Amino acid sequence: MTTPAPRALAPDLARGTMLLAIAFAHAPLFVLAVDHGQALANGVSLVFHDLFVHNHARPMFAFLFGYALVQLLDRRTAHGDDSADVRSMLRRRGLWLLAFGLVHLLLVPIDILAAYGIASLLLVGLLKVRDRTLLWVGALTLVPGTLASAVPMLLALGQGVSVLDVGSVAAPAGTDPGEQYAQRLVGAPFGMVIGTVLVAPGVIAGMWAARRGLLEEPTRHRAFLVRAVWVTMTVSALGALPSALAQTGLWTPASTAAAWGTAVLQPLTGYFGGFGMAGLIALVAIRAARAQGPLTTAVSALGQRSMTFYLFQSVVFVAVFSPLALGLQDRMGLAASLGVAALTWLVSVLAAETMRRRGYRGPAENLLRRLVGPAYPARSSVTGRCHSAASARSRTITRRVLPPRRGPLW
């Protein structure tokens, strides 16, 4: 029998929590009108969504994806693999993620797997550059990433509607499914380019953080994480406040410049909010690791199966909202859709914990491992032999393979 190699708690806990943020971000896009239903509940939900979810969940997901790339590189080089071979494996993995994303489009018009696949192909080379280069490239990618996110927000402000209405993917009843998929494929190249632009800053930030082990060793970096979380979350909340006020009708931009400023500020600071949420979960993991309860274990199990349950969310949302299934897209507003998202996440937690107890990794993860090939990270025996030796070796090998870590953390 085999079991997965020991894993740090914080990254998996962050990935499990991230799926809740992703569910909150995607579920409202499946309803026809977010203002359907009780006005006060929808208004409160809109403020919550704008401050903590919209343009926050995606950067957090991207941050953790970039973090995982470095983890995979470290793990393989610690076992003696050549770093160039590992980067080649990561690019091959990216190609399969791109394929997964195209198949995913059969089910829903929202996909991020293809964008991460392309990001792997384009950004894996940054794993060998120095920190200064990494940070400069990350800063430069913030410009197109922010502008791409600002356009839907600007359209929403101009039309006096929620940005969620602008981004809605709800299909009217009677739409032909085959025609829908054909339209998605036609727009897929453009969508994947935009998606890659949106996730690139987060992926690069995750690489930088992983070089320092911020999530794997949160206790050692606790002081830095506390400062970083306070700064990023404060900046994020303040940056999203004008957008939230405008979309709820409590404030109206008085000029084109004010509208552009509002539209740009929300996604720009949203990147910081996504990074801050990952850091906040790392701080939570410090306490959780001391007395790991059943909820922590279950959410961590969900994080280890994040791709499986990301795809599971799509299945649920189609079943609930699609006219071909329950067809609730015209009967729910924002508040109700967030309730569906939360319930979907809770079911995912229970299912992931069941898989953990049975020693089952997850169907999507297992398939990806088989497709990528034998160079994918191996499993260790239940006796754990060689694990301590590999851990000791990793400190030496990682120093040789990865670029020097220069300067202070912040």
N, C-alpha and C positions, 0 to 999 in steps of 0.2 A: 504494500500500500504506500501511497505517497500523499504528502500534504504540501500546501503552498509554503514557500520560505517565509520566515518571520517578517512582518511588515511593521513600519511605523504607524502609530495610531492616527496622527493628525491628518496626513494626506487622504487616507480612506474616509475619515470622519468628514473632512471637507467635501470630498466627492459625493458622499451620501447626502449631505445637506444641500450641496449644489443642485441636486436633482429636484429638490423642492423649489428652489429659485427658478429653475428651468421650467418646471410645471406651471408656476405662477406667471412666467413670461409668455408661455405658449398657449395655455388654455383660453385666455381672453380673445386670442386671434381667431378662434373658431366660432365665435358668436357673431350674429349679424349686426347687433347694436349694443354697445357696452352700457348704454344708459337705460336699457330695458329693466324694469323692476323698481324696487324701492329706491328713491332718489338719494336719501341720506346714506344708505349702505353703499351705494355705488360711488357716491362722492368721497366717502372715507376710503373706500377701496382704491379709488383713483389716486388720491394723495399718497397712500401707502405704496402703490405700484410705482408711481413716478419717483418717489424718494429712495426706494430700496430694491426695486425689481427691474424696471425698464432701463436698458443699457447698463445694468449692473450684473445681471445673471450671466450674460454672454462673456464679459471680461473675466469673471470668476472661473467659468468653465475653461476659457482659453488659458488663464493663468495655471490652472491645475494640469492642463494638457501639456504645456511647456515644461512644467515641473516634472511630469512623468517622463518626458523625453530624456532629461538628464538622469533621472533615476534608472531608466533602462540602460543608458550608456554606462553609468557607474557600476551597475550590477553585472553587466557582461564583461567589462574590462577587469572587474575584481576577480572574475573567474578565468582571466588570462586571455580573453578574446582581444583581437586587435581593434582599436577604436575606429579605424576606417571601415572594417568589416561590419561593425555595429551600426555605424551611420548608414551603410548600405542596407542593412536589415531594416532600419527605421524608415528609409525611403520606400522600401518594398511594402512595409506596413502601411505607409501613407497611400500607396497605390490601391491597396485593398480597402482602406477606409473610403477612398474616393468611389470605389465600386459599390461599397455598402451604401453610400449616400445616394447614388443613382438608383439603386433598387428601392431605397427608402422613399424616393419620390413617387413610386407607384402607389404608396399608401397615403402620404400627406404632402402638401406643398411647402412644408417647412423642413429644412434639413441643415444640420451643421457638421455632419460627419464628412461630407465631401470637402467642405472648407478646411477642416482639420487635416484631411488627407493632402490637399494641395499645400497647406502650410508646412506639413512635414517635408514634402518634396523641396520646398523653397528655403526653409529655415533651418533644416538639420545641419547645414554647413556652418551655421553660427555656433554650434556646440564646440567648435575648435578655436574660436576667436577669443581675444582678450575681453575683459569686462568693459573697458572703455569703448571698444568698438560695438559691443553688444548693446550698451546703453545708448549710444548715439543712434544706432539703427532703430532701436525701440522708440526713441524720442521722435525720430523722423516719421515713423509709421503712424504716430498719433495724429498727424495732420490729415492724411486721407481717411483714416479710420473715423475721426471725429466728424469730418465733413460728410462722409457717407451716411452717418447716423443722423446728422442734423437736417438733411433734406426732408425726410418724412415728418419730423417735428415742425419744420417751417411750414410745410403744407397744411398740417393740422392747425397751426396757429392762424394761418390765413383763412382757413375754412371755418374756424370756430368750432372744431370738433376735437375729439380725443385722438391722440396719435395711434391708439389701438384701433380706431375705426379706419384710419388710413392704411394700417398694415394688416387689416382683416383678410383672412384666407377663406372665410365661410363662402360656400358655393350655394347659389340659389337652388331651390328644389327643382328637379327635372333636368339638371345639367348632366350631360352624358359623361360617365366616368372615363371612357376611352379618350374623349375629346379633352377632358381635363388633363390627363396624363400627357397627351401630345403637346398641349400648351406648356406644361411644366418642363418638358424636355427641351422645347424651343428656347425657353427662357433660362434653362439651367446654366449654360456657360456664363451668362451675365451675372446670374445670382451667385454662382460659385466664386467669381472674381470679387464681387462685392463682399461676400461672406469672408473670403480670405483677408481682404483689406481690413474688415472689422475685427477679426480675431488676432491679427499679427501682433499688435502691441501687447496683448495679454500673454500670448505664447512666449514672447521674448522676455517679458517681466518674470514669467514663471521660470524660465531658464536661469535668469540671474539669481532668483531666490533659491533655486535648488542647488546652485553651486555652493551656497552657504548653509544648506541644510536647515532652512528656517522652519519648515514644517516637520522635518524628521527629528530635530533637536530643539523643540520650542522652549524647553526649560533653560537651555544655555543662552537663548536669544530673547528671553522674556522681556527684558528692559527695552530692547529695540522694538519688539512686537507691540508692546503697550503704546509706545510713542507713535509708531506707524499707524496703528489702528485708530487712535484718537485723531491724528492729522487727516488721514484719508477719509474716514467716515464723516468728519466734520466738513471737510471740503466738498464731499459728495452731496451731503444733505443740503448745504447752502447753495451749491450749484444747481440742484434740481428744484429748489423752492420756487424760482420764478416760473418755471414750466408748470409746476403743480398748481400755482395760483392762477395762471392763465387758462389752463384747461378746465378748471372748476368755475371759471367766470368771476373769480374774486379780484382779478387784475387783468388789464388789457394793455399790451405793449403799445406805447404811444407813437412809435415810429418804426420804419423798416429796420433801422439799426438796432432798436430794442428787440424787435422780433428775431433778427439774426443772432443777436447776443444771447437771447434766451434759448434759441434752437441749438446753438453751438455749445453753450455752457453745460447743458444737461448731459449730453453724451460724453463730453470731455471729462467732467468730474465723475461720470458714471464709471469710467475706467478705474479711477482711484477707489470708488466704492466697492467694485468687484474685488480688487486686491485687498482692501481692508476687511471684507467679509472672510476671505481666506485666512487672514492673520487673526481675526477674532476667533475663528474656530480652532486655530492652533493654540490660542490661549485657553480656550475651553478644554482642549485635549490634555493640557497639563494637569488640571484637576481631575478630569475623567480617567486618566491613566492610573491615578492613585487608588481609585476604587471603581473599577470598570463595571458599571451596571448593565442590565439587559438591554436598555435602550441604546447605550453607547455601542455595545457589541452589535446590535442589529443594524444601526445606521452605518457603522463601519463595514459590515457585511454588504450593505447596499452599495457603498462606495467601491468595493472590490468588484462589483458587477454593474458598474455605471452604464456601460454601453447597452447591456441587455435591458435595463430598466428605462433607459432613455427611449429605446425603441418601443418598450411596453407602453410608455406614455402615449405615443402616437396611436397605438392600437386602441387604447381606452378613449382618447379624444375623438377618434373617428367613430367609434361605437356609440358614444354619447351624443355627439353634435351632428354627424353627417346625416343628410336627408335619406341616405340609403340604409341607415340603421335607426337609432332612436329619434334622430331628427330634432334635437332640443336646441339647435342653434338660434332659433327665433323665439325661444321661450325663456332664455337666460340672459342676464346682463353680466356686468363685470363681477359683482359680488358673488353671484351664484357660480360663475366659472372658476373663481378662485377657490370656492368650496369644493368643486369637482377636482381641481388640481391638488388640494390638500388631501382629499380622500384617496386619490390615485397614489400619492406618495406614501400614505400610511399602508395601503395594500402592498406597495412595493417593498416597504420595510419588512413586513411580515413574510412576504415571499422570499426575500433575500436571506432572512434569518433561517427560514426552513431549508434553503439551499446550503447555507453554512453548516447547519447541523448534520446534513446528509453528505457533506464533503463535495458538493457540486459547485463548480466555479460559475457557471452561467453559459447558456447556449451561444450567445454572440461572442463572448470572450473565447470559448473553446474553438469555435469556428475560425475566428481570426488567428488564433495560435496555429491551427493546422494549416491554414492558407499561407501564412507568412513563412512557415518552415521551421526546421530544427534550430536555426540560430536564435529563435525567440527565447526569452529567459526560461531556463529550465526549472524543474521542481526539485525540492530536496527531500531526502528520505525522512521517514518519521523519526529516526534516531537522531536526526539533526547533525550527523557526522559531517565534518569538513566545514560546517557553517561558521564556527568560530575562527577557523583558519582562514576561510575566505574573507571574513570580516576584517581580520588583521591584515591580510594582503591588500584589501581594498584601499586602506589608508595610504599605502605606498604606491599602488598602481594608479589610483585616482590622481595623486599629486603629479605623476609623470605624464598622464594623458591629458588632463584638463589644464586650461591656461591658468597662470598664477592669479590669485584673487587679490586685487589691489585695493587699497584705500578703505575707508570706513564703510560700514554697512549702508548708511543713508547718505 
